[in-house]
Amino acid sequence: MHCERPASTTEAARADEGLKLALGGGFDLLLLDLILPGGSGWEILRTLRAARSELPIIVLTACVPRINASTGWNWSRRLCRKALQSA
């Protein structure tokens, strides 16, 4: 696949900063971890789903959540597990 425009990235050091950026728009895709300084990735996910349901979000995390009926998410299509390396 060929893209006509070059890809660019934006990163945020804190959850609250990332949420503010994502809500501002201008992004085609969001890569999101669940464990973040300054807030919860879960809360970002809920807020963005309510405000920008069209935004594709890929959840990358080493913390695989316990899945139960209350989550309401089909994680088999939305969650990518990060590998952890031992030092």
Distance bins in CASP14 RR format, pairs under 12 A and 6 or more apart:
PFRMAT RR
TARGET T0000
AUTHOR 0000-0000-0000
RMODE 2
METHOD distances of the structure
MODEL  1
1 7 0 0 0 0 0 1 0 0 0 0 0
3 28 0 0 0 0 0 1 0 0 0 0 0
5 28 0 0 0 0 1 0 0 0 0 0 0
7 27 0 0 0 0 0 1 0 0 0 0 0
7 28 0 0 0 0 1 0 0 0 0 0 0
7 29 0 0 0 0 1 0 0 0 0 0 0
8 26 0 0 0 0 0 1 0 0 0 0 0
8 27 0 0 0 0 1 0 0 0 0 0 0
8 28 0 0 0 0 0 1 0 0 0 0 0
8 29 0 0 0 0 0 1 0 0 0 0 0
9 21 0 0 0 0 0 1 0 0 0 0 0
9 27 0 0 0 0 1 0 0 0 0 0 0
9 28 0 0 0 0 0 1 0 0 0 0 0
9 29 0 0 0 0 1 0 0 0 0 0 0
9 30 0 0 0 0 0 1 0 0 0 0 0
9 31 0 0 0 0 1 0 0 0 0 0 0
10 17 0 0 0 0 0 1 0 0 0 0 0
10 18 0 0 0 0 1 0 0 0 0 0 0
10 20 0 0 0 0 0 1 0 0 0 0 0
10 21 1 0 0 1 0 0 0 0 0 0 0
10 22 0 0 0 0 1 0 0 0 0 0 0
10 24 0 0 0 0 0 1 0 0 0 0 0
10 25 0 0 0 0 0 1 0 0 0 0 0
10 26 0 0 0 0 1 0 0 0 0 0 0
10 27 1 0 0 1 0 0 0 0 0 0 0
10 28 0 0 0 0 0 1 0 0 0 0 0
10 29 0 0 0 0 0 1 0 0 0 0 0
10 30 0 0 0 0 1 0 0 0 0 0 0
10 31 0 0 0 0 0 1 0 0 0 0 0
11 17 0 0 0 0 1 0 0 0 0 0 0
11 18 0 0 0 0 1 0 0 0 0 0 0
11 21 0 0 0 0 1 0 0 0 0 0 0
11 22 0 0 0 0 0 1 0 0 0 0 0
11 27 0 0 0 0 0 1 0 0 0 0 0
11 30 0 0 0 0 0 1 0 0 0 0 0
11 31 0 0 0 0 1 0 0 0 0 0 0
11 32 0 0 0 0 0 1 0 0 0 0 0
11 33 0 0 0 0 0 1 0 0 0 0 0
11 36 0 0 0 0 0 1 0 0 0 0 0
12 18 1 1 0 0 0 0 0 0 0 0 0
12 19 0 0 0 0 1 0 0 0 0 0 0
12 20 0 0 0 0 1 0 0 0 0 0 0
12 21 1 0 1 0 0 0 0 0 0 0 0
12 22 0 0 0 0 1 0 0 0 0 0 0
12 23 0 0 0 0 0 1 0 0 0 0 0
12 27 0 0 0 0 0 1 0 0 0 0 0
12 30 0 0 0 0 0 1 0 0 0 0 0
12 31 0 0 0 0 0 1 0 0 0 0 0
12 32 0 0 0 0 0 1 0 0 0 0 0
12 33 0 0 0 0 0 1 0 0 0 0 0
12 36 0 0 0 0 1 0 0 0 0 0 0
12 37 0 0 0 0 1 0 0 0 0 0 0
12 38 0 0 0 0 0 1 0 0 0 0 0
12 39 0 0 0 0 0 1 0 0 0 0 0
12 41 0 0 0 0 0 1 0 0 0 0 0
12 44 0 0 0 0 1 0 0 0 0 0 0
13 21 0 0 0 0 0 1 0 0 0 0 0
13 36 0 0 0 0 1 0 0 0 0 0 0
13 37 1 0 0 1 0 0 0 0 0 0 0
13 38 0 0 0 0 1 0 0 0 0 0 0
13 39 0 0 0 0 0 1 0 0 0 0 0
14 20 0 0 0 0 1 0 0 0 0 0 0
14 21 0 0 0 0 0 1 0 0 0 0 0
14 33 0 0 0 0 0 1 0 0 0 0 0
14 36 1 0 0 1 0 0 0 0 0 0 0
14 37 1 0 1 0 0 0 0 0 0 0 0
14 38 1 0 1 0 0 0 0 0 0 0 0
14 39 1 0 0 1 0 0 0 0 0 0 0
14 40 0 0 0 0 0 1 0 0 0 0 0
14 41 0 0 0 0 0 1 0 0 0 0 0
14 44 0 0 0 0 0 1 0 0 0 0 0
15 21 0 0 0 0 0 1 0 0 0 0 0
15 22 0 0 0 0 0 1 0 0 0 0 0
15 32 0 0 0 0 1 0 0 0 0 0 0
15 33 0 0 0 0 1 0 0 0 0 0 0
15 34 0 0 0 0 1 0 0 0 0 0 0
15 35 0 0 0 0 1 0 0 0 0 0 0
15 36 1 1 0 0 0 0 0 0 0 0 0
15 37 1 0 0 1 0 0 0 0 0 0 0
15 38 1 0 1 0 0 0 0 0 0 0 0
15 39 1 1 0 0 0 0 0 0 0 0 0
15 40 1 0 0 1 0 0 0 0 0 0 0
15 41 1 0 1 0 0 0 0 0 0 0 0
15 42 0 0 0 0 1 0 0 0 0 0 0
15 43 1 0 0 1 0 0 0 0 0 0 0
15 44 1 0 1 0 0 0 0 0 0 0 0
15 45 0 0 0 0 0 1 0 0 0 0 0
15 47 0 0 0 0 0 1 0 0 0 0 0
15 48 0 0 0 0 0 1 0 0 0 0 0
16 22 0 0 0 0 0 1 0 0 0 0 0
16 23 0 0 0 0 0 1 0 0 0 0 0
16 36 0 0 0 0 1 0 0 0 0 0 0
16 37 0 0 0 0 1 0 0 0 0 0 0
16 38 1 0 1 0 0 0 0 0 0 0 0
16 39 1 0 0 1 0 0 0 0 0 0 0
16 40 0 0 0 0 0 1 0 0 0 0 0
16 41 0 0 0 0 0 1 0 0 0 0 0
16 43 0 0 0 0 1 0 0 0 0 0 0
16 44 0 0 0 0 1 0 0 0 0 0 0
16 47 0 0 0 0 0 1 0 0 0 0 0
17 23 0 0 0 0 0 1 0 0 0 0 0
17 24 0 0 0 0 0 1 0 0 0 0 0
17 36 0 0 0 0 1 0 0 0 0 0 0
17 37 0 0 0 0 1 0 0 0 0 0 0
17 38 0 0 0 0 1 0 0 0 0 0 0
17 39 0 0 0 0 1 0 0 0 0 0 0
17 44 0 0 0 0 0 1 0 0 0 0 0
18 24 0 0 0 0 1 0 0 0 0 0 0
18 25 0 0 0 0 0 1 0 0 0 0 0
18 27 0 0 0 0 0 1 0 0 0 0 0
18 30 0 0 0 0 1 0 0 0 0 0 0
18 31 0 0 0 0 0 1 0 0 0 0 0
18 32 0 0 0 0 1 0 0 0 0 0 0
18 33 0 0 0 0 0 1 0 0 0 0 0
18 36 0 0 0 0 1 0 0 0 0 0 0
18 37 0 0 0 0 0 1 0 0 0 0 0
18 38 0 0 0 0 1 0 0 0 0 0 0
18 39 0 0 0 0 1 0 0 0 0 0 0
18 41 0 0 0 0 1 0 0 0 0 0 0
18 43 0 0 0 0 0 1 0 0 0 0 0
18 44 1 0 0 1 0 0 0 0 0 0 0
18 47 0 0 0 0 0 1 0 0 0 0 0
18 48 0 0 0 0 1 0 0 0 0 0 0
19 25 0 0 0 0 0 1 0 0 0 0 0
19 27 0 0 0 0 0 1 0 0 0 0 0
19 30 0 0 0 0 0 1 0 0 0 0 0
19 32 0 0 0 0 1 0 0 0 0 0 0
19 36 0 0 0 0 1 0 0 0 0 0 0
19 38 0 0 0 0 1 0 0 0 0 0 0
19 39 0 0 0 0 1 0 0 0 0 0 0
19 40 0 0 0 0 1 0 0 0 0 0 0
19 41 0 0 0 0 1 0 0 0 0 0 0
19 42 0 0 0 0 0 1 0 0 0 0 0
19 43 1 0 0 1 0 0 0 0 0 0 0
19 44 1 0 1 0 0 0 0 0 0 0 0
19 45 0 0 0 0 1 0 0 0 0 0 0
19 46 0 0 0 0 0 1 0 0 0 0 0
19 47 1 0 0 1 0 0 0 0 0 0 0
19 48 1 0 0 1 0 0 0 0 0 0 0
19 50 0 0 0 0 0 1 0 0 0 0 0
19 51 0 0 0 0 1 0 0 0 0 0 0
19 52 0 0 0 0 0 1 0 0 0 0 0
19 57 0 0 0 0 0 1 0 0 0 0 0
20 38 0 0 0 0 0 1 0 0 0 0 0
20 39 0 0 0 0 0 1 0 0 0 0 0
20 44 0 0 0 0 0 1 0 0 0 0 0
20 47 0 0 0 0 0 1 0 0 0 0 0
20 48 0 0 0 0 0 1 0 0 0 0 0
20 51 0 0 0 0 0 1 0 0 0 0 0
21 27 1 0 0 1 0 0 0 0 0 0 0
21 30 0 0 0 0 1 0 0 0 0 0 0
21 32 0 0 0 0 0 1 0 0 0 0 0
21 44 0 0 0 0 0 1 0 0 0 0 0
21 48 0 0 0 0 0 1 0 0 0 0 0
21 52 0 0 0 0 0 1 0 0 0 0 0
21 55 0 0 0 0 0 1 0 0 0 0 0
22 28 0 0 0 0 0 1 0 0 0 0 0
22 29 0 0 0 0 0 1 0 0 0 0 0
22 30 1 0 1 0 0 0 0 0 0 0 0
22 31 0 0 0 0 0 1 0 0 0 0 0
22 32 0 0 0 0 1 0 0 0 0 0 0
22 41 0 0 0 0 0 1 0 0 0 0 0
22 43 0 0 0 0 0 1 0 0 0 0 0
22 44 1 0 0 1 0 0 0 0 0 0 0
22 45 0 0 0 0 0 1 0 0 0 0 0
22 47 0 0 0 0 1 0 0 0 0 0 0
22 48 1 0 1 0 0 0 0 0 0 0 0
22 49 0 0 0 0 0 1 0 0 0 0 0
22 51 0 0 0 0 1 0 0 0 0 0 0
22 52 1 0 0 1 0 0 0 0 0 0 0
22 55 1 0 0 1 0 0 0 0 0 0 0
22 56 0 0 0 0 0 1 0 0 0 0 0
22 57 0 0 0 0 1 0 0 0 0 0 0
23 30 0 0 0 0 0 1 0 0 0 0 0
23 44 0 0 0 0 1 0 0 0 0 0 0
23 47 1 0 0 1 0 0 0 0 0 0 0
23 48 1 0 0 1 0 0 0 0 0 0 0
23 49 0 0 0 0 0 1 0 0 0 0 0
23 50 0 0 0 0 0 1 0 0 0 0 0
23 51 1 0 1 0 0 0 0 0 0 0 0
23 52 1 0 0 1 0 0 0 0 0 0 0
23 55 0 0 0 0 1 0 0 0 0 0 0
24 30 0 0 0 0 0 1 0 0 0 0 0
24 47 0 0 0 0 0 1 0 0 0 0 0
24 48 0 0 0 0 0 1 0 0 0 0 0
24 51 0 0 0 0 1 0 0 0 0 0 0
24 52 0 0 0 0 1 0 0 0 0 0 0
24 55 0 0 0 0 0 1 0 0 0 0 0
25 48 0 0 0 0 0 1 0 0 0 0 0
25 51 0 0 0 0 1 0 0 0 0 0 0
25 52 1 0 0 1 0 0 0 0 0 0 0
25 54 0 0 0 0 0 1 0 0 0 0 0
25 55 0 0 0 0 1 0 0 0 0 0 0
26 52 0 0 0 0 1 0 0 0 0 0 0
26 54 0 0 0 0 0 1 0 0 0 0 0
26 55 0 0 0 0 1 0 0 0 0 0 0
27 48 0 0 0 0 0 1 0 0 0 0 0
27 52 0 0 0 0 1 0 0 0 0 0 0
27 54 0 0 0 0 0 1 0 0 0 0 0
27 55 1 0 0 1 0 0 0 0 0 0 0
27 56 0 0 0 0 1 0 0 0 0 0 0
27 57 0 0 0 0 1 0 0 0 0 0 0
28 52 0 0 0 0 0 1 0 0 0 0 0
28 54 0 0 0 0 0 1 0 0 0 0 0
28 55 0 0 0 0 1 0 0 0 0 0 0
28 56 1 0 0 1 0 0 0 0 0 0 0
28 57 0 0 0 0 0 1 0 0 0 0 0
28 58 0 0 0 0 0 1 0 0 0 0 0
29 48 0 0 0 0 0 1 0 0 0 0 0
29 52 0 0 0 0 0 1 0 0 0 0 0
29 54 0 0 0 0 0 1 0 0 0 0 0
29 55 1 0 0 1 0 0 0 0 0 0 0
29 56 1 0 1 0 0 0 0 0 0 0 0
29 57 1 0 0 1 0 0 0 0 0 0 0
29 58 1 0 0 1 0 0 0 0 0 0 0
29 60 0 0 0 0 0 1 0 0 0 0 0
30 41 0 0 0 0 0 1 0 0 0 0 0
30 44 0 0 0 0 1 0 0 0 0 0 0
30 45 0 0 0 0 1 0 0 0 0 0 0
30 47 0 0 0 0 0 1 0 0 0 0 0
30 48 1 0 0 1 0 0 0 0 0 0 0
30 49 0 0 0 0 0 1 0 0 0 0 0
30 52 0 0 0 0 1 0 0 0 0 0 0
30 54 0 0 0 0 0 1 0 0 0 0 0
30 55 1 0 1 0 0 0 0 0 0 0 0
30 56 1 0 0 1 0 0 0 0 0 0 0
30 57 1 0 1 0 0 0 0 0 0 0 0
30 58 1 0 0 1 0 0 0 0 0 0 0
30 59 0 0 0 0 1 0 0 0 0 0 0
30 60 0 0 0 0 0 1 0 0 0 0 0
30 78 0 0 0 0 0 1 0 0 0 0 0
31 41 0 0 0 0 0 1 0 0 0 0 0
31 44 0 0 0 0 0 1 0 0 0 0 0
31 45 0 0 0 0 0 1 0 0 0 0 0
31 55 0 0 0 0 0 1 0 0 0 0 0
31 56 0 0 0 0 1 0 0 0 0 0 0
31 57 1 0 0 1 0 0 0 0 0 0 0
31 58 1 0 1 0 0 0 0 0 0 0 0
31 59 0 0 0 0 1 0 0 0 0 0 0
31 60 1 0 1 0 0 0 0 0 0 0 0
31 61 0 0 0 0 0 1 0 0 0 0 0
31 80 0 0 0 0 1 0 0 0 0 0 0
31 82 0 0 0 0 0 1 0 0 0 0 0
32 39 0 0 0 0 0 1 0 0 0 0 0
32 40 0 0 0 0 0 1 0 0 0 0 0
32 41 1 0 0 1 0 0 0 0 0 0 0
32 42 0 0 0 0 1 0 0 0 0 0 0
32 43 0 0 0 0 0 1 0 0 0 0 0
32 44 1 0 0 1 0 0 0 0 0 0 0
32 45 1 0 0 1 0 0 0 0 0 0 0
32 46 0 0 0 0 0 1 0 0 0 0 0
32 47 0 0 0 0 0 1 0 0 0 0 0
32 48 0 0 0 0 1 0 0 0 0 0 0
32 49 0 0 0 0 0 1 0 0 0 0 0
32 55 0 0 0 0 0 1 0 0 0 0 0
32 56 0 0 0 0 0 1 0 0 0 0 0
32 57 1 0 1 0 0 0 0 0 0 0 0
32 58 1 0 0 1 0 0 0 0 0 0 0
32 59 1 0 1 0 0 0 0 0 0 0 0
32 60 1 0 0 1 0 0 0 0 0 0 0
32 61 0 0 0 0 1 0 0 0 0 0 0
32 78 0 0 0 0 0 1 0 0 0 0 0
32 79 0 0 0 0 0 1 0 0 0 0 0
32 80 0 0 0 0 0 1 0 0 0 0 0
32 82 0 0 0 0 0 1 0 0 0 0 0
33 39 0 0 0 0 0 1 0 0 0 0 0
33 40 0 0 0 0 0 1 0 0 0 0 0
33 41 1 0 0 1 0 0 0 0 0 0 0
33 42 0 0 0 0 0 1 0 0 0 0 0
33 44 0 0 0 0 1 0 0 0 0 0 0
33 45 0 0 0 0 0 1 0 0 0 0 0
33 57 0 0 0 0 0 1 0 0 0 0 0
33 58 0 0 0 0 0 1 0 0 0 0 0
33 59 1 0 0 1 0 0 0 0 0 0 0
33 60 1 0 1 0 0 0 0 0 0 0 0
33 61 1 0 1 0 0 0 0 0 0 0 0
33 62 0 0 0 0 1 0 0 0 0 0 0
33 63 0 0 0 0 1 0 0 0 0 0 0
33 79 0 0 0 0 0 1 0 0 0 0 0
33 80 0 0 0 0 0 1 0 0 0 0 0
33 81 0 0 0 0 0 1 0 0 0 0 0
33 82 1 0 0 1 0 0 0 0 0 0 0
34 40 1 0 0 1 0 0 0 0 0 0 0
34 41 1 0 1 0 0 0 0 0 0 0 0
34 42 1 0 0 1 0 0 0 0 0 0 0
34 43 0 0 0 0 1 0 0 0 0 0 0
34 44 0 0 0 0 1 0 0 0 0 0 0
34 45 1 0 0 1 0 0 0 0 0 0 0
34 46 0 0 0 0 0 1 0 0 0 0 0
34 57 0 0 0 0 0 1 0 0 0 0 0
34 58 0 0 0 0 0 1 0 0 0 0 0
34 59 1 0 0 1 0 0 0 0 0 0 0
34 60 0 0 0 0 1 0 0 0 0 0 0
34 61 1 0 1 0 0 0 0 0 0 0 0
34 62 0 0 0 0 1 0 0 0 0 0 0
34 63 1 0 1 0 0 0 0 0 0 0 0
34 64 0 0 0 0 1 0 0 0 0 0 0
34 65 1 0 0 1 0 0 0 0 0 0 0
34 71 0 0 0 0 0 1 0 0 0 0 0
34 73 0 0 0 0 0 1 0 0 0 0 0
34 75 0 0 0 0 0 1 0 0 0 0 0
34 78 0 0 0 0 0 1 0 0 0 0 0
34 79 0 0 0 0 1 0 0 0 0 0 0
34 80 0 0 0 0 0 1 0 0 0 0 0
34 81 0 0 0 0 0 1 0 0 0 0 0
34 82 0 0 0 0 0 1 0 0 0 0 0
35 41 1 0 0 1 0 0 0 0 0 0 0
35 42 0 0 0 0 1 0 0 0 0 0 0
35 43 0 0 0 0 0 1 0 0 0 0 0
35 44 0 0 0 0 0 1 0 0 0 0 0
35 59 0 0 0 0 0 1 0 0 0 0 0
35 60 0 0 0 0 0 1 0 0 0 0 0
35 61 1 0 0 1 0 0 0 0 0 0 0
35 62 1 0 0 1 0 0 0 0 0 0 0
35 63 1 0 1 0 0 0 0 0 0 0 0
35 64 0 0 0 0 0 1 0 0 0 0 0
35 65 0 0 0 0 0 1 0 0 0 0 0
35 82 0 0 0 0 0 1 0 0 0 0 0
36 42 0 0 0 0 1 0 0 0 0 0 0
36 43 0 0 0 0 1 0 0 0 0 0 0
36 44 1 0 0 1 0 0 0 0 0 0 0
36 45 0 0 0 0 0 1 0 0 0 0 0
36 59 0 0 0 0 0 1 0 0 0 0 0
36 60 0 0 0 0 0 1 0 0 0 0 0
36 61 0 0 0 0 1 0 0 0 0 0 0
36 63 0 0 0 0 0 1 0 0 0 0 0
38 44 0 0 0 0 0 1 0 0 0 0 0
39 45 0 0 0 0 0 1 0 0 0 0 0
39 47 0 0 0 0 0 1 0 0 0 0 0
40 46 0 0 0 0 1 0 0 0 0 0 0
40 47 0 0 0 0 1 0 0 0 0 0 0
40 61 0 0 0 0 0 1 0 0 0 0 0
40 63 0 0 0 0 0 1 0 0 0 0 0
40 65 0 0 0 0 0 1 0 0 0 0 0
41 47 0 0 0 0 1 0 0 0 0 0 0
41 48 0 0 0 0 1 0 0 0 0 0 0
41 49 0 0 0 0 0 1 0 0 0 0 0
41 57 0 0 0 0 0 1 0 0 0 0 0
41 59 0 0 0 0 1 0 0 0 0 0 0
41 60 0 0 0 0 0 1 0 0 0 0 0
41 61 0 0 0 0 1 0 0 0 0 0 0
41 63 0 0 0 0 0 1 0 0 0 0 0
41 65 0 0 0 0 0 1 0 0 0 0 0
42 48 0 0 0 0 0 1 0 0 0 0 0
42 49 0 0 0 0 0 1 0 0 0 0 0
42 57 0 0 0 0 0 1 0 0 0 0 0
42 59 0 0 0 0 1 0 0 0 0 0 0
42 61 0 0 0 0 0 1 0 0 0 0 0
42 63 0 0 0 0 0 1 0 0 0 0 0
42 65 0 0 0 0 1 0 0 0 0 0 0
42 71 0 0 0 0 1 0 0 0 0 0 0
42 72 0 0 0 0 0 1 0 0 0 0 0
42 73 0 0 0 0 0 1 0 0 0 0 0
43 49 0 0 0 0 0 1 0 0 0 0 0
43 50 0 0 0 0 0 1 0 0 0 0 0
44 50 0 0 0 0 0 1 0 0 0 0 0
44 51 0 0 0 0 0 1 0 0 0 0 0
44 52 0 0 0 0 0 1 0 0 0 0 0
44 55 0 0 0 0 0 1 0 0 0 0 0
44 57 0 0 0 0 1 0 0 0 0 0 0
44 59 0 0 0 0 1 0 0 0 0 0 0
45 51 0 0 0 0 0 1 0 0 0 0 0
45 52 0 0 0 0 0 1 0 0 0 0 0
45 53 0 0 0 0 0 1 0 0 0 0 0
45 55 0 0 0 0 0 1 0 0 0 0 0
45 57 1 0 0 1 0 0 0 0 0 0 0
45 58 0 0 0 0 0 1 0 0 0 0 0
45 59 1 0 0 1 0 0 0 0 0 0 0
45 61 0 0 0 0 0 1 0 0 0 0 0
45 65 0 0 0 0 0 1 0 0 0 0 0
45 71 0 0 0 0 0 1 0 0 0 0 0
45 72 0 0 0 0 0 1 0 0 0 0 0
45 73 0 0 0 0 1 0 0 0 0 0 0
45 75 0 0 0 0 0 1 0 0 0 0 0
45 78 0 0 0 0 1 0 0 0 0 0 0
45 79 0 0 0 0 0 1 0 0 0 0 0
46 52 0 0 0 0 0 1 0 0 0 0 0
46 53 0 0 0 0 0 1 0 0 0 0 0
46 57 0 0 0 0 0 1 0 0 0 0 0
46 71 0 0 0 0 0 1 0 0 0 0 0
46 72 0 0 0 0 0 1 0 0 0 0 0
46 73 0 0 0 0 0 1 0 0 0 0 0
47 53 0 0 0 0 0 1 0 0 0 0 0
47 55 0 0 0 0 0 1 0 0 0 0 0
47 57 0 0 0 0 0 1 0 0 0 0 0
48 54 0 0 0 0 0 1 0 0 0 0 0
48 55 1 0 0 1 0 0 0 0 0 0 0
48 56 0 0 0 0 0 1 0 0 0 0 0
48 57 1 0 0 1 0 0 0 0 0 0 0
48 59 0 0 0 0 0 1 0 0 0 0 0
49 55 0 0 0 0 1 0 0 0 0 0 0
49 56 0 0 0 0 0 1 0 0 0 0 0
49 57 1 0 0 1 0 0 0 0 0 0 0
49 59 0 0 0 0 0 1 0 0 0 0 0
49 72 0 0 0 0 0 1 0 0 0 0 0
49 73 0 0 0 0 1 0 0 0 0 0 0
49 78 0 0 0 0 0 1 0 0 0 0 0
51 57 0 0 0 0 0 1 0 0 0 0 0
56 77 0 0 0 0 0 1 0 0 0 0 0
56 78 0 0 0 0 1 0 0 0 0 0 0
57 73 0 0 0 0 0 1 0 0 0 0 0
57 77 0 0 0 0 0 1 0 0 0 0 0
57 78 1 0 0 1 0 0 0 0 0 0 0
57 79 0 0 0 0 0 1 0 0 0 0 0
57 80 0 0 0 0 0 1 0 0 0 0 0
58 75 0 0 0 0 0 1 0 0 0 0 0
58 77 0 0 0 0 0 1 0 0 0 0 0
58 78 1 0 0 1 0 0 0 0 0 0 0
58 79 0 0 0 0 1 0 0 0 0 0 0
58 80 1 0 0 1 0 0 0 0 0 0 0
58 81 0 0 0 0 0 1 0 0 0 0 0
58 82 0 0 0 0 0 1 0 0 0 0 0
59 65 0 0 0 0 1 0 0 0 0 0 0
59 71 0 0 0 0 0 1 0 0 0 0 0
59 73 0 0 0 0 1 0 0 0 0 0 0
59 74 0 0 0 0 0 1 0 0 0 0 0
59 75 0 0 0 0 1 0 0 0 0 0 0
59 76 0 0 0 0 0 1 0 0 0 0 0
59 77 0 0 0 0 0 1 0 0 0 0 0
59 78 1 0 1 0 0 0 0 0 0 0 0
59 79 1 0 1 0 0 0 0 0 0 0 0
59 80 1 0 0 1 0 0 0 0 0 0 0
59 81 0 0 0 0 1 0 0 0 0 0 0
59 82 0 0 0 0 1 0 0 0 0 0 0
60 78 0 0 0 0 0 1 0 0 0 0 0
60 79 0 0 0 0 1 0 0 0 0 0 0
60 80 1 0 1 0 0 0 0 0 0 0 0
60 81 1 0 0 1 0 0 0 0 0 0 0
60 82 1 0 1 0 0 0 0 0 0 0 0
60 83 0 0 0 0 0 1 0 0 0 0 0
61 75 0 0 0 0 0 1 0 0 0 0 0
61 78 0 0 0 0 0 1 0 0 0 0 0
61 79 1 0 0 1 0 0 0 0 0 0 0
61 80 1 0 0 1 0 0 0 0 0 0 0
61 81 1 0 0 1 0 0 0 0 0 0 0
61 82 1 0 0 1 0 0 0 0 0 0 0
61 83 0 0 0 0 0 1 0 0 0 0 0
61 84 0 0 0 0 0 1 0 0 0 0 0
62 79 0 0 0 0 0 1 0 0 0 0 0
62 80 0 0 0 0 0 1 0 0 0 0 0
62 81 1 0 0 1 0 0 0 0 0 0 0
62 82 1 0 1 0 0 0 0 0 0 0 0
62 83 1 0 0 1 0 0 0 0 0 0 0
62 84 1 0 1 0 0 0 0 0 0 0 0
62 85 0 0 0 0 0 1 0 0 0 0 0
63 79 0 0 0 0 0 1 0 0 0 0 0
63 81 0 0 0 0 1 0 0 0 0 0 0
63 82 0 0 0 0 1 0 0 0 0 0 0
63 84 0 0 0 0 0 1 0 0 0 0 0
64 75 0 0 0 0 1 0 0 0 0 0 0
64 76 0 0 0 0 0 1 0 0 0 0 0
64 79 1 0 0 1 0 0 0 0 0 0 0
64 80 0 0 0 0 0 1 0 0 0 0 0
64 81 1 0 1 0 0 0 0 0 0 0 0
64 82 0 0 0 0 1 0 0 0 0 0 0
64 83 0 0 0 0 0 1 0 0 0 0 0
64 84 0 0 0 0 0 1 0 0 0 0 0
65 71 1 0 0 1 0 0 0 0 0 0 0
65 72 0 0 0 0 0 1 0 0 0 0 0
65 73 0 0 0 0 1 0 0 0 0 0 0
65 75 1 0 0 1 0 0 0 0 0 0 0
65 78 0 0 0 0 0 1 0 0 0 0 0
65 79 1 0 0 1 0 0 0 0 0 0 0
65 81 0 0 0 0 0 1 0 0 0 0 0
66 73 0 0 0 0 0 1 0 0 0 0 0
66 75 0 0 0 0 0 1 0 0 0 0 0
67 73 1 0 0 1 0 0 0 0 0 0 0
67 74 0 0 0 0 1 0 0 0 0 0 0
67 75 1 0 1 0 0 0 0 0 0 0 0
67 76 0 0 0 0 1 0 0 0 0 0 0
67 78 0 0 0 0 0 1 0 0 0 0 0
67 79 0 0 0 0 1 0 0 0 0 0 0
68 75 0 0 0 0 0 1 0 0 0 0 0
71 78 0 0 0 0 0 1 0 0 0 0 0
71 79 0 0 0 0 0 1 0 0 0 0 0
72 78 0 0 0 0 0 1 0 0 0 0 0
73 79 0 0 0 0 1 0 0 0 0 0 0
75 81 0 0 0 0 1 0 0 0 0 0 0
END
